[in-house]
Structures are given as structure tokens and as C-alpha cells.
Amino acid sequence: MTILVIEDSRFLRFALEKMLVKAGHHVIAVGNGQEGLRQAQETRPDVILLDMMLPTLEGTEVLRHLKRNPLTQPIPVIVLSSLSQRNEEKLKMAGAAAYFEKSKLNLEEDGSVLVDAVEHVRADQIASPGAVV
């Protein structure tokens, strides 16, 4: 499975890439919203991990563009954010398949939670195209 990681933190981008490659996935990682949107349109990954606070184009705008474009609309988007989980419902209504608060993710000890979520949203998308988890 191909996963696009859109994350401006070099450290987190590297950690996510390492974890997902170890789980057997192909990863494309970019550091800003504009590049993420371009990569999503060009490569049409199976799943996108999207940070909300990004340079050049904020995550909410990236999500909005992805869900309005017929080519990228079906791609499940998992939001990773430093913002509190109270934004989860709003983001899901905007098209996010799942939401993870960065401060609660421990990629070194338990990256399997995120890997499971990636695989789950992809499986759900295949079973029911257009569905939001």
C-alpha cells in the first residue's frame, strides 16, 4: 500500500516513514501542504496521513481540496494534529477518516495503533468506496 505523509516536522516525518516502511508499506513523505496536495494528485496514494499545521497550505485547506477533487476524494485521510481531540468531529465532517492527537501517539513504543488505523481505513474504503470511518 502507498501512503502519503504530509508532515512539516522532519523528526515526525522520518519516524512515521520508518514505522510504515517496517510494516511493509511504500511511503511518500513531504513537508508542506502545497507539495502534499501535488503529490496526492500525481500519485493517488492509498491513504494520506495529514498534519493540520503546515507551511504553504494548512491541513484544513489540503483536506478541503482533497475532498473536492474527484481524483483524490476517495482517498482516506487520517489527520495527525497537535490540536486537541475536540476538533475530531469537525474534521470527520470535512472528510477525515480518522483523527490522532500527536501528543497521544508513541511511535517508538506503539506505532502499531497508527499502522492498524491506516490498514483499517484502507480496508473500509475498499469494502465501501466513499465511506468515512
Secondary structure, 3 states (H helix, E strand, C coil): CEEEEECCCHHHHHHHHHHHHHCCCEEEEECCHHHHHHHHHHHCCCEEEEECCCCCCCHHHHHHHHHHCCCCCCCCEEEEECCCHHHHHHHHHCCCCEEEEHHHCCHHHHCHHHHHHHHHHHHHHHHCCCCCC
